[in-house]
Amino acid sequence: MKQIKFQALVVSKKEDGGYQRSLQWQTLEDLPDNEVLIKVEYSSLNYKDALSADGNRGVTRRYPHTPGIDAVGRIHSTGVDQFSPGEKVLCMGYDLGMNTAGGFGGYISVPSSWVMALPGPLTSLEAMQIGTAGFTAGQCVHRLLELGVQAPQGPVLVTGATGGVGSIAIRLLAAQGFEVVTVTGKSDQHAFLHDIGASKVIDRQKFLAGAGKLLLRERWAGVVDTVGGDILATAIKGTRYDGVVTSCGNAASGDLPLSVYPFILRGVTLAGIDSARCSMERRMAIWEKLSGPWRLPDLATMCRTVSLQTLDAEIDRMLSGGARGRVVVDMREAV
Ligand SMILES: NC(=O)c1ccc[n+]([C@@H]2O[C@H](COP(=O)([O-])OP(=O)(O)OC[C@H]3O[C@@H](n4cnc5c(N)ncnc54)[C@H](OP(=O)(O)O)[C@@H]3O)[C@@H](O)[C@H]2O)c1
């Protein structure tokens, strides 16, 4: 059989201790030996990929490495009956792109338990416009609803609003009739946030004015927080009685400088959200929503598609906090 060659973004450690990214031609021998080989059509850029591409050992322990926690494509070959060659599938999270070569390569080789059929109505491109970031936004919204947050109770706050998780969370919440208030550090992106469904945009520094207080005026019925640190703490302090705060990210900080008062005086619930290890049952339930009742017809307006050749600059932009919406990586030329 003709040897399969494909391109991959490879991150390697330099002699001076820093990390460099380069596009390399690889063969299937460069991939781990797993049950399912997938020819990747699209991947997407998530914050975790940017960290992995920057040599972050909390995400990736072993280099050289190919990041990419998302991949959609067709089964090339498989050792299990569950899937057939040619079938369109989606693989996201688990160890993909962390210590298992990820979607920024033309092929991935993964255990079958990480793979699901592409949810029917979605195109491959749409699935990656959503990707892990959109799936995580979906999980946050699902959790708010599950824990009883309803539109008439008051506004839902979204932080890190212009980012991948934040922007899709705004669209999902607005589409379900919630009043959405957003926090952003980008003074030039207020119009974008209003366009995608924010009724109010708060400047990050203004929002942090109350950070020193133990409790703030009760405003938020729910929160989708993607940044952590003082912003998450301030959001919790301003959450209404019985309100729910979902915490899924740490773009600002992994710390949470807070007292217990919002919990013991206002009954606030802090709900953690993880997409990497979330069960396949829950994944399928969330994707069913994202591809059905929650499908966003105008998703493309907040997404850009780039090639593997131009991905490097997007990674730098994301690391500097400059991301807006979602970035899809077209991998069809990588083989
Ligand atoms: N739990 C999970 O399974 C899961 C899954 C996906 C993502 N995440 C996490 O969620 C977070 C967001 O991911 P993403 O894909 O949306 O990333 P992203 O597209 O880079 O968006 C992050 C946004 O956070 C804001 N931000 C960046 N640096 C900041 C800082 N120093 N202080 C305050 N705000 C800052 C910026 O928005 P503004 O300029 O609008 O404020 C930025 O656009 C990341 O921490 C990621 O690791 C977690």
The ligand as an SDF file (V2000), in Angstrom:
LIG
                    3D

 48 52  0  0  0  0  0  0  0  0999 V2000
  -13.7000   23.3700   31.1320 N   0  0  0  0  0  0  0  0  0  0  0  0
  -13.5180   22.9870   29.8770 C   0  0  0  0  0  0  0  0  0  0  0  0
  -13.6840   21.8370   29.5170 O   0  0  0  0  0  0  0  0  0  0  0  0
  -13.1510   24.0300   28.8740 C   0  0  0  0  0  0  0  0  0  0  0  0
  -13.4620   23.8650   27.5240 C   0  0  0  0  0  0  0  0  0  0  0  0
  -13.1740   24.9080   26.6280 C   0  0  0  0  0  0  0  0  0  0  0  0
  -12.5370   26.0470   27.1070 C   0  0  0  0  0  0  0  0  0  0  0  0
  -12.2110   26.1180   28.4200 N   0  0  0  0  0  0  0  0  0  0  0  0
  -11.5400   27.3060   28.9650 C   0  0  0  0  0  0  0  0  0  0  0  0
  -12.3750   28.4220   28.7760 O   0  0  0  0  0  0  0  0  0  0  0  0
  -11.5680   29.5710   28.6130 C   0  0  0  0  0  0  0  0  0  0  0  0
  -11.9880   30.2960   27.3460 C   0  0  0  0  0  0  0  0  0  0  0  0
  -11.7260   29.4750   26.2300 O   0  0  0  0  0  0  0  0  0  0  0  0
  -11.9400   30.0620   24.7600 P   0  0  0  0  0  0  0  0  0  0  0  0
  -11.7290   28.9560   23.8190 O   0  0  0  0  0  0  0  0  0  0  0  0
  -13.1920   30.8350   24.7290 O   0  0  0  0  0  0  0  0  0  0  0  0
  -10.6860   31.0670   24.6900 O   0  0  0  0  0  0  0  0  0  0  0  0
  -10.5530   32.4180   23.8590 P   0  0  0  0  0  0  0  0  0  0  0  0
  -11.3070   32.3080   22.5830 O   0  0  0  0  0  0  0  0  0  0  0  0
   -9.1200   32.7540   23.8490 O   0  0  0  0  0  0  0  0  0  0  0  0
  -11.3390   33.4750   24.7510 O   0  0  0  0  0  0  0  0  0  0  0  0
  -10.9000   33.8670   26.0190 C   0  0  0  0  0  0  0  0  0  0  0  0
  -11.4050   35.2820   26.2780 C   0  0  0  0  0  0  0  0  0  0  0  0
  -11.1620   35.5930   27.6440 O   0  0  0  0  0  0  0  0  0  0  0  0
  -10.9000   36.9790   27.7740 C   0  0  0  0  0  0  0  0  0  0  0  0
   -9.5830   37.1300   28.3940 N   0  0  0  0  0  0  0  0  0  0  0  0
   -8.3840   36.7540   27.9030 C   0  0  0  0  0  0  0  0  0  0  0  0
   -7.3940   37.0760   28.7430 N   0  0  0  0  0  0  0  0  0  0  0  0
   -7.9830   37.6460   29.8070 C   0  0  0  0  0  0  0  0  0  0  0  0
   -7.4890   38.1960   31.0250 C   0  0  0  0  0  0  0  0  0  0  0  0
   -6.1850   38.2070   31.3200 N   0  0  0  0  0  0  0  0  0  0  0  0
   -8.3730   38.7070   31.9010 N   0  0  0  0  0  0  0  0  0  0  0  0
   -9.6920   38.6890   31.6300 C   0  0  0  0  0  0  0  0  0  0  0  0
  -10.2280   38.1900   30.4800 N   0  0  0  0  0  0  0  0  0  0  0  0
   -9.3730   37.6700   29.5980 C   0  0  0  0  0  0  0  0  0  0  0  0
  -10.9170   37.5690   26.3630 C   0  0  0  0  0  0  0  0  0  0  0  0
  -12.2510   38.0220   26.1110 O   0  0  0  0  0  0  0  0  0  0  0  0
  -12.6740   39.5570   26.3350 P   0  0  0  0  0  0  0  0  0  0  0  0
  -11.5780   40.3900   25.7360 O   0  0  0  0  0  0  0  0  0  0  0  0
  -13.9790   39.6820   25.6090 O   0  0  0  0  0  0  0  0  0  0  0  0
  -12.7920   39.7830   27.8040 O   0  0  0  0  0  0  0  0  0  0  0  0
  -10.6600   36.3570   25.4830 C   0  0  0  0  0  0  0  0  0  0  0  0
  -11.1580   36.5350   24.1890 O   0  0  0  0  0  0  0  0  0  0  0  0
  -10.1170   29.0910   28.6120 C   0  0  0  0  0  0  0  0  0  0  0  0
   -9.5700   29.2340   29.8960 O   0  0  0  0  0  0  0  0  0  0  0  0
  -10.2470   27.6320   28.2530 C   0  0  0  0  0  0  0  0  0  0  0  0
   -9.1780   26.8620   28.7370 O   0  0  0  0  0  0  0  0  0  0  0  0
  -12.4980   25.1440   29.2920 C   0  0  0  0  0  0  0  0  0  0  0  0
  1  2  1  0
  2  3  2  0
  2  4  1  0
  4  5  1  0
  4 48  2  0
  5  6  2  0
  6  7  1  0
  7  8  2  0
  8  9  1  0
  8 48  1  0
  9 10  1  0
  9 46  1  0
 10 11  1  0
 11 12  1  0
 11 44  1  0
 12 13  1  0
 13 14  1  0
 14 15  2  0
 14 16  1  0
 14 17  1  0
 17 18  1  0
 18 19  2  0
 18 20  1  0
 18 21  1  0
 21 22  1  0
 22 23  1  0
 23 24  1  0
 23 42  1  0
 24 25  1  0
 25 26  1  0
 25 36  1  0
 26 27  1  0
 26 35  1  0
 27 28  2  0
 28 29  1  0
 29 30  1  0
 29 35  2  0
 30 31  1  0
 30 32  2  0
 32 33  1  0
 33 34  2  0
 34 35  1  0
 36 37  1  0
 36 42  1  0
 37 38  1  0
 38 39  2  0
 38 40  1  0
 38 41  1  0
 42 43  1  0
 44 45  1  0
 44 46  1  0
 46 47  1  0
M  CHG  2   8   1  16  -1
M  END
$$$$
